[in-house]
């Protein structure tokens, strides 16, 4: 019995994923995302409750909601982006 000949080059070891950098980005993203999300949620819920119980001042509540979306939404988007990027780096070696 003869052994079959190997065709092509030997397979190379795949590059390891960027685990440490990915985990660091995920932790940083979560440290930004969670507090800003909780704070925005509390103020947004307060504005909605205020608009429900006091419909005559619904314009003030709408202004508060817009402020919450602008001031809290930007850090939440940055934190979510860092978390997503860290997760992608951790899974994909490229």
C-alpha positions in Angstrom: 0.0 0.0 0.0 1.3 3.4 -1.0 0.4 6.5 0.8 -1.3 9.3 -1.2 0.8 12.3 -2.1 0.0 15.6 -0.5 -1.3 18.1 -2.9 -0.6 21.8 -2.4 1.2 23.5 0.5 0.8 22.5 4.1 -2.0 24.4 5.9 -0.7 27.3 7.9 -1.8 28.1 11.4 -4.6 30.7 11.5 -3.8 34.0 13.1 -5.2 34.3 16.7 -8.0 36.7 17.2 -7.3 40.1 18.8 -8.8 38.9 22.0 -7.1 41.3 24.5 -7.8 44.4 22.4 -11.3 43.2 21.7 -12.1 42.6 25.3 -10.6 46.0 26.2 -12.8 47.7 23.7 -15.9 45.8 24.9 -15.2 46.8 28.5 -14.7 50.4 27.6 -17.8 50.5 25.4 -19.9 48.9 28.2 -18.5 51.4 30.7 -19.7 54.2 28.5 -23.0 52.5 27.3 -24.5 51.3 30.6 -24.3 54.5 32.7 -25.3 56.8 29.9 -28.2 54.4 28.9 -29.4 54.2 32.5 -29.3 58.0 33.0 -31.0 58.7 29.7 -33.6 56.1 30.5 -34.4 57.6 33.9 -34.7 61.2 32.5 -36.6 60.0 29.4 -39.1 58.0 31.6 -39.5 61.1 33.8 -40.3 63.3 30.8 -42.8 60.7 29.6 -44.5 60.4 33.0 -44.6 64.2 33.2 -46.2 64.5 29.8 -48.8 61.8 30.8 -49.8 63.3 34.1 -49.6 66.9 33.0 -50.7 67.1 29.3 -50.8 70.9 29.3 -47.0 71.0 29.5 -46.4 68.3 26.9 -44.1 70.7 25.0 -41.7 70.9 27.9 -41.7 67.1 28.1 -41.0 66.9 24.3 -38.1 69.3 24.8 -36.7 67.2 27.6 -37.0 64.1 25.5 -35.1 65.7 22.7 -32.4 66.9 25.1 -32.1 63.3 26.5 -31.8 61.9 23.0 -29.1 64.4 22.0 -27.1 64.5 25.2 -27.5 60.9 26.2 -27.8 59.4 22.7 -24.4 60.4 21.5 -22.4 58.6 24.3 -24.8 55.7 24.0 -24.0 55.4 20.3 -20.3 55.6 21.0 -20.5 53.0 23.7 -22.6 50.7 21.5 -20.1 51.1 18.6 -17.1 50.3 20.8 -18.9 47.3 22.2 -19.8 46.0 18.7 -16.2 46.7 17.4 -14.7 44.9 20.4 -17.0 41.9 19.9 -16.2 41.8 16.2 -12.4 42.0 16.9 -12.7 39.2 19.4 -14.4 36.9 16.9 -12.7 37.8 13.6 -8.9 37.5 13.3 -8.7 40.0 10.4 
